[in-house]
Amino acid sequence: MSQIKKELKRFLVAGMGAVGTDLLTYYMLLNFLDTDIAKAISFLLGTIVAFIINKYWTFQKHEKSYKEIIKFSLLYTATLGANVITNKFILDTFSITIVAFLVATGVSMVLNFIGQKWWVFR
């Protein structure tokens, strides 16, 4: 298997782990916190899981690097913006929520993989 296929498969598994962390944490925190605070904490935890799994397993980078953390944070901020903009555009155009969600998720996933592979963890 080529290196990029291996990394892509691992990236998808890492993404499922990060989304699962976000979702489970969100639902658990809803019992104790305001919705917005619960979502902010769950998103942050999901992002931390994504960073750790992608750094050490997907892209197998084991050096300590604050630059990677900064780059990862900048990348995730940018792709969050791309996700929200894409979701709004598709929703305004087609008015189908699930289609907007899936397209926006796909756009941010592709951008995150490219950004992590060739910028954050190169």
C-alpha positions as CSV (number, residue, x, y, z in Angstrom):
1,M,0.0,0.0,0.0
2,S,1.3,3.4,-0.9
3,Q,2.3,5.8,2.0
4,I,-0.5,8.3,1.1
5,K,-3.2,5.6,1.0
6,K,-2.0,4.4,4.4
7,E,-2.1,7.9,5.8
8,L,-5.5,8.6,4.3
9,K,-7.0,5.5,5.8
10,R,-5.5,6.4,9.2
11,F,-6.7,10.0,8.8
12,L,-10.3,8.8,8.3
13,V,-10.0,6.5,11.4
14,A,-8.6,9.5,13.4
15,G,-11.4,11.7,12.2
16,M,-14.0,9.2,13.4
17,G,-12.3,9.1,16.8
18,A,-12.3,12.9,17.0
19,V,-15.9,13.2,15.9
20,G,-16.9,10.5,18.3
21,T,-15.1,12.3,21.1
22,D,-16.8,15.5,20.2
23,L,-20.2,13.9,20.1
24,L,-20.0,11.8,23.2
25,T,-18.5,14.7,25.3
26,Y,-21.1,17.1,24.0
27,Y,-24.0,14.8,25.0
28,M,-22.4,14.1,28.4
29,L,-21.8,17.8,29.2
30,L,-25.3,18.8,28.2
31,N,-26.5,17.3,31.5
32,F,-24.3,19.8,33.4
33,L,-23.6,22.9,31.3
34,D,-25.1,25.4,28.9
35,T,-25.3,24.1,25.3
36,D,-22.8,26.6,23.9
37,I,-20.2,25.8,26.6
38,A,-20.8,22.1,26.2
39,K,-20.2,22.4,22.5
40,A,-17.1,24.5,22.8
41,I,-15.5,22.0,25.3
42,S,-16.5,19.0,23.2
43,F,-15.1,20.6,20.0
44,L,-11.9,21.4,21.7
45,L,-11.5,17.9,23.1
46,G,-12.3,16.4,19.6
47,T,-9.6,18.7,18.1
48,I,-7.0,17.6,20.7
49,V,-7.8,14.0,19.9
50,A,-7.4,14.7,16.2
51,F,-4.1,16.3,16.8
52,I,-2.7,13.5,18.9
53,I,-3.8,10.7,16.7
54,N,-2.8,12.4,13.5
55,K,0.6,13.5,14.8
56,Y,1.7,10.2,16.3
57,W,-0.2,7.6,14.3
58,T,-1.4,9.0,10.9
59,F,1.7,11.0,10.0
60,Q,4.1,9.3,12.6
61,K,5.8,12.5,13.8
62,H,7.3,12.0,17.3
63,E,9.4,15.1,17.8
64,K,8.1,17.7,20.2
65,S,7.1,20.8,18.3
66,Y,5.2,23.9,19.4
67,K,5.2,25.0,15.7
68,E,3.0,22.0,14.9
69,I,0.5,22.9,17.5
70,I,0.3,26.5,16.2
71,K,0.0,25.4,12.6
72,F,-2.6,22.8,13.5
73,S,-4.6,25.4,15.4
74,L,-4.4,27.8,12.5
75,L,-5.4,25.1,10.0
76,Y,-8.4,24.0,12.1
77,T,-9.5,27.6,12.5
78,A,-9.4,28.1,8.7
79,T,-11.1,24.8,7.9
80,L,-13.8,25.5,10.5
81,G,-14.5,28.7,8.6
82,A,-14.5,26.8,5.3
83,N,-16.9,24.3,6.8
84,V,-19.4,27.0,8.0
85,I,-19.2,28.9,4.7
86,T,-19.7,25.8,2.6
87,N,-22.6,24.6,4.9
88,K,-24.3,28.0,4.5
89,F,-23.8,28.1,0.7
90,I,-25.2,24.6,0.1
91,L,-28.0,25.1,2.6
92,D,-29.0,28.4,0.9
93,T,-28.7,26.9,-2.5
94,F,-30.5,23.5,-2.0
95,S,-32.2,23.8,1.4
96,I,-31.3,20.2,2.3
97,T,-29.6,20.1,5.7
98,I,-27.9,16.7,5.4
99,V,-26.5,17.5,2.0
100,A,-25.1,20.8,3.3
101,F,-23.6,19.0,6.3
102,L,-22.0,16.2,4.3
103,V,-20.5,18.6,1.6
104,A,-19.2,20.9,4.3
105,T,-17.7,18.0,6.2
106,G,-16.1,16.7,3.0
107,V,-14.6,20.1,2.1
108,S,-13.1,20.5,5.6
109,M,-11.9,16.9,5.6
110,V,-10.0,17.3,2.3
111,L,-8.5,20.7,3.4
112,N,-7.5,19.2,6.8
113,F,-5.7,16.2,5.2
114,I,-3.9,18.4,2.7
115,G,-2.9,20.9,5.4
116,Q,-1.7,18.3,7.8
117,K,0.1,16.2,5.3
118,W,2.0,19.0,3.5
119,W,2.1,21.8,6.1
120,V,1.6,20.8,9.7
121,F,3.3,17.4,9.8
122,R,5.6,17.5,6.8
